[in-house]
Amino acid sequence: MTKIRDDKFLKSLGKKVKEVRIQKNISTYDLSYESNVSRSQINSIEKGDINTTICTIKALADAMEVDIKDLLDF
């Protein structure tokens, strides 16, 4: 079976999520509240530690008032 986890991609995605969050001046606490995603999950996403779902990425994008494509543009 082929490995589908791409650690480089996950790190890049996490870096982009954090970059947008900081540009929007949103704390992980506020992002968690607005997106209904736990702070620990947000931290894991930003570090590239987990392979999260596309629905979670959409929830984060919606909470930060950006298009999902903006989080995937890296």
Residue pairs with C-beta under 8 A, 6 or more apart in sequence:
5 51
7 48
10 48
10 49
10 50
10 51
11 47
11 48
12 48
12 74
13 45
13 48
13 57
13 71
13 72
13 74
14 45
14 46
14 47
14 48
14 49
15 46
15 48
15 74
16 71
16 72
16 73
16 74
17 42
17 45
17 46
17 57
17 60
17 71
18 46
20 64
20 66
20 70
20 71
21 28
21 31
21 46
21 64
24 64
24 65
24 66
26 34
26 63
26 64
28 39
28 42
28 43
28 46
29 39
31 37
31 42
31 60
31 63
31 64
32 38
32 39
32 42
34 63
34 64
35 42
35 59
35 60
35 62
35 63
36 59
37 56
37 59
37 60
37 63
41 50
41 52
41 56
42 60
44 50
44 52
45 52
45 56
45 60
54 68
57 68
57 71
57 72
58 68
60 71
61 67
61 68
61 70
61 71
